[in-house]
Amino acid sequence: MSFFPGEDPEAGDAAAVDLIEQLIIPRTSDLGDFEVRRALPSSKRRLVGPFIFFDRMGPAILRAGKAVDVRPHPHIGLSTVTYLFDGEMTHRDSLGTGMVIKPGDINLMTAGRGIVHSERTPDNQRGKDMSLSGLQTWLALPDSHEEMDPAFLHAEAENLPDFSDDGFYGKVVIGGFLGLKSPVKVPTDTLYVDLHIAPQKRCTFPAGADERAAYILSGSLVVGGVTYEADQLLVFKPGETFDLVAGNEPCHLMLFGGETMASKRYIWWNFVSSSKERIEQAKEEWRTGKFDIVPGDEEEFIPLPAN
């Protein structure tokens, strides 16, 4: 992953220096049928608020005969957040959940002490071309909730609050924004907002959250007089209210962040914990088959990585 410290994103531009803490260029992985760009964790930035993992999936077209088949695999110590812009995905987990997520919906799966899930192209979408575009992020759970019972929450797009004003519109996915509050409950202060800004229009980003960032999905974004392009992650310095301004074309971005974690988090494969020993325990439990199975998807699983 390429990484650029925010002290001088453009030589001599004091406004940009004052607002941008880090600029991260995601690492791109080609999965054959579509690309995934991983912005977090990076070598220089592990978390933004509770967000410890940030993947941009697609956009891509899965041709007839191709499909997404992520076999059952385990998690601890985190909540996965799946949010699609295009396409559909079937989620199954060891709680017995079976859910098709559609664009604008949110799947929030909280692993706590341990959960197993799979993600696959729905049966009715197989055998034909299908578009896929979305985000998968992980929220590290606070100390008090790391070993909670696993849980699953699904909220449909129509139940997430919409906002609009002169030159911008969007949806509050998690947390609060512009006086609106998402119904999706998480155990720590979290911000997750889907935002569209019209060409050369602006939206004010208030200083509320401890840590804040923006991922540019399409178009370009001007902050402090400097223009940033699609598939760049901007981490902002705390305590400032400022304007997000679209370039000469529509800008689509996700705002995210929240409360600073109270203690350090370790991440290995699909496991997140404040304790290295707990991760070692989870590795052994998966290796020896102690996690629960996924009803309806029992025949396959992803083995523990060798490294």
C-alpha positions in Angstrom: 0.0 0.0 0.0 1.2 3.5 -0.8 1.0 5.9 2.1 1.4 9.7 2.2 1.6 11.5 5.5 -0.8 14.5 5.6 1.8 17.1 6.7 2.3 18.4 3.1 -0.3 16.9 0.6 0.5 19.9 -1.7 3.5 22.1 -1.1 2.7 25.4 0.5 -1.1 24.7 1.0 -1.6 25.6 4.7 -5.4 24.9 4.6 -4.8 21.3 3.5 -2.1 20.8 6.1 -4.5 22.0 8.8 -7.3 19.6 7.8 -5.7 16.4 6.5 -3.9 14.1 8.9 -3.3 11.2 6.5 -3.9 10.3 2.9 -4.0 6.6 2.2 -4.0 4.9 -1.2 -5.7 1.5 -0.8 -3.9 -1.7 -1.8 -5.7 -3.4 -4.7 -6.3 -7.1 -4.9 -7.5 -8.7 -8.2 -9.8 -11.6 -7.3 -10.2 -12.6 -10.9 -13.7 -11.5 -11.4 -13.5 -8.2 -9.5 -11.1 -6.0 -7.6 -11.1 -5.2 -3.9 -9.3 -2.1 -2.5 -8.3 -2.4 1.1 -7.8 1.0 2.8 -7.7 -0.3 6.5 -5.7 -1.6 8.1 -2.6 -0.1 6.6 1.0 -0.1 7.7 0.6 3.4 9.1 -3.1 3.5 10.2 -4.8 0.7 12.0 -8.1 2.3 13.0 -10.4 5.3 12.4 -12.6 5.4 15.5 -13.8 1.7 15.7 -13.3 1.0 12.0 -10.4 -1.4 11.8 -11.1 -2.8 8.3 -12.3 -1.0 5.2 -12.7 -2.9 1.9 -14.1 -1.4 -1.4 -15.6 -4.2 -3.5 -15.9 -3.5 -7.3 -17.6 -1.9 -9.1 -17.6 -4.9 -11.4 -19.7 -7.1 -13.6 -19.7 -10.8 -12.8 -20.3 -12.5 -16.0 -22.8 -15.5 -16.4 -21.2 -18.5 -14.8 -19.2 -16.5 -12.3 -20.3 -15.9 -8.7 -19.1 -14.8 -5.3 -18.6 -17.8 -3.0 -17.0 -16.8 0.3 -17.0 -20.1 2.2 -17.8 -20.3 6.0 -15.2 -18.6 8.1 -15.0 -17.3 11.8 -14.8 -14.0 13.5 -14.3 -12.7 17.0 -14.2 -9.3 18.7 -15.8 -7.3 15.9 -19.0 -6.4 14.0 -19.0 -6.8 10.2 -20.9 -4.1 8.2 -21.9 -5.0 4.7 -23.3 -2.1 2.6 -24.0 -2.5 -1.2 -24.5 0.1 -3.9 -25.3 -2.5 -6.6 -25.9 -6.3 -6.7 -27.1 -8.7 -4.1 -25.4 -11.1 -1.6 -26.7 -14.0 0.5 -25.5 -14.0 4.1 -25.7 -17.1 6.3 -24.3 -17.5 9.8 -24.0 -19.9 12.7 -27.0 -18.2 14.4 -29.2 -19.7 11.7 -29.6 -16.3 9.9 -30.3 -16.5 6.1 -30.6 -13.0 4.6 -30.2 -11.5 1.1 -28.8 -8.0 1.3 -29.8 -5.6 -1.4 -28.4 -2.1 -2.3 -28.9 0.5 0.4 -29.6 -2.2 3.1 -27.2 -2.8 5.9 -26.1 -6.1 7.4 -24.5 -5.7 10.9 -23.2 -9.0 12.2 -21.6 -8.9 15.6 -19.2 -11.7 16.3 -18.5 -11.1 20.0 -17.1 -14.3 21.5 -17.4 -16.0 18.1 -19.5 -16.5 15.0 -19.2 -18.2 11.6 -20.7 -16.9 8.3 -20.6 -17.3 4.6 -21.3 -14.8 1.8 -22.4 -16.0 -1.6 -24.2 -14.8 -4.8 -27.9 -15.6 -4.4 -29.2 -18.6 -6.3 -31.5 -16.6 -8.4 -28.7 -14.4 -9.7 -26.4 -17.2 -10.8 -26.1 -18.0 -14.5 -26.5 -14.4 -15.7 -24.5 -11.2 -15.7 -24.6 -9.4 -12.3 -23.1 -6.1 -11.2 -21.5 -5.9 -7.8 -20.4 -2.8 -5.9 -20.2 -2.1 -2.2 -18.3 -1.8 1.0 -17.4 -4.2 3.8 -16.1 -2.8 7.0 -15.3 -4.1 10.4 -16.0 -2.3 13.7 -13.7 -3.3 16.6 -15.8 -4.0 19.7 -15.1 -2.0 22.9 -13.5 -3.9 25.8 -17.0 -4.3 27.5 -18.4 -6.1 24.4 -15.6 -8.2 23.0 -17.0 -11.4 24.5 -20.7 -10.6 24.1 -23.1 -13.1 22.6 -23.0 -13.0 18.8 -25.9 -11.2 17.1 -27.2 -10.2 13.7 -29.1 -7.1 12.6 -30.5 -6.3 9.1 -31.9 -2.8 8.3 -33.6 -2.2 4.9 -32.7 0.9 3.0 -36.2 2.5 3.5 -35.6 2.5 7.3 -32.3 4.4 7.2 -32.8 8.2 7.4 -32.3 10.2 4.2 -31.1 13.8 4.1 -30.8 16.4 1.3 -30.0 20.1 0.9 -28.8 22.5 -1.7 -26.3 20.5 -3.7 -26.0 17.3 -1.7 -28.0 14.3 -0.4 -27.4 11.0 1.3 -28.2 8.4 4.0 -27.2 8.0 7.6 -26.2 4.3 7.9 -24.8 4.3 11.4 -24.7 7.1 14.0 -25.9 10.7 13.6 -25.5 13.3 11.0 -27.2 16.7 10.3 -29.6 16.1 13.2 -30.7 12.6 11.9 -30.1 9.3 13.7 -29.8 5.9 12.3 -31.8 3.1 13.9 -28.8 0.8 13.8 -27.4 0.3 17.3 -23.7 -0.2 18.0 -21.9 -0.2 21.4 -19.6 2.7 20.7 -20.0 6.2 19.1 -19.8 5.5 15.4 -20.3 7.6 12.2 -21.1 6.0 8.8 -22.7 8.2 6.2 -23.4 7.7 2.4 -23.0 11.1 0.8 -23.4 12.5 -2.7 -22.3 16.0 -3.6 -23.3 17.7 -6.9 -20.5 19.3 -9.1 -18.8 22.2 -7.3 -21.3 22.1 -4.5 -20.4 21.6 -0.8 -21.4 19.9 2.4 -20.2 20.9 5.8 -18.5 18.1 7.9 -19.1 19.0 11.6 -16.3 18.3 14.1 -18.4 15.9 16.3 -16.6 12.6 16.2 -13.2 11.9 17.8 -11.8 10.5 14.6 -13.2 11.1 11.1 -12.4 10.0 7.5 -13.8 10.0 4.0 -13.4 7.4 1.3 -14.0 8.8 -2.2 -16.0 6.3 -4.2 -16.3 8.3 -7.4 -15.6 11.8 -8.7 -13.2 14.1 -7.0 -13.3 15.9 -3.7 -11.7 19.3 -2.8 -10.6 19.8 0.8 -8.7 22.9 1.9 -8.1 23.9 -1.7 -6.6 20.5 -2.7 -8.3 18.0 -5.0 -8.3 14.3 -4.1 -9.4 11.6 -6.5 -11.5 8.5 -6.4 -10.3 5.5 -4.3 -8.4 7.7 -1.8 -9.0 7.6 1.9 -8.6 11.0 3.7 -8.2 10.9 7.5 -9.0 14.3 9.0 -7.4 16.1 11.9 -9.8 16.2 14.9 -11.7 19.2 16.2 -12.3 21.1 12.9 -15.5 21.9 11.0 -14.9 22.3 7.3 -16.5 22.0 3.9 -16.3 19.0 1.6 -16.5 20.3 -2.0 -17.2 18.3 -5.1 -15.0 18.8 -8.2 -16.3 19.3 -11.7 -18.4 16.1 -11.6 -20.6 14.5 -9.0 -18.7 13.1 -6.0 -19.8 10.0 -4.1 -18.1 9.3 -0.8 -18.5 7.5 2.6 -17.9 9.5 5.8 -16.9 7.3 8.7 -15.2 7.3 12.1 -16.3 7.6 15.7 -15.0 7.3 19.2 -11.3 6.5 19.7 -10.8 3.0 21.1 -9.9 2.9 24.7 -7.3 0.2 24.3 -5.1 -1.3 21.6 -6.5 -3.8 19.1 -4.8 -6.7 17.5 -5.9 -8.1 14.2 -5.0 -11.5 12.6 -6.9 -13.0 9.7 -10.6 -12.6 10.7 -10.0 -12.1 14.4 -9.9 -8.8 16.3 -9.1 -8.6 20.0 -7.4 -6.5 22.7 -5.5 -9.7 23.7 -3.0 -11.6 21.6 -3.8 -14.7 23.8 -7.5 -14.5 22.8 -6.5 -14.5 19.2 -4.4 -17.6 19.7 -7.3 -19.3 21.5 -9.6 -18.5 18.5 -7.1 -19.9 16.1 -7.0 -23.1 18.0 -10.8 -23.3 18.3 -11.2 -22.9 14.5 -8.4 -25.4 13.8 -10.0 -28.0 16.1 -13.6 -27.4 14.9 -15.0 -25.8 18.1 -16.8 -23.0 16.4 -20.5 -23.5 15.5 -21.5 -24.5 11.9 -23.5 -22.5 9.4 -26.9 -24.2 8.9 -27.5 -24.7 5.2 -23.8 -24.2 4.4 -22.1 -27.0 6.3 -20.2 -28.7 3.4 -17.3 -26.2 3.0 -15.1 -23.9 5.2 -12.0 -21.8 4.9 -9.1 -23.4 6.7 -6.9 -21.5 9.1 -4.1 -19.8 7.2 -0.7 -21.4 7.5 1.0 -18.2 8.5 
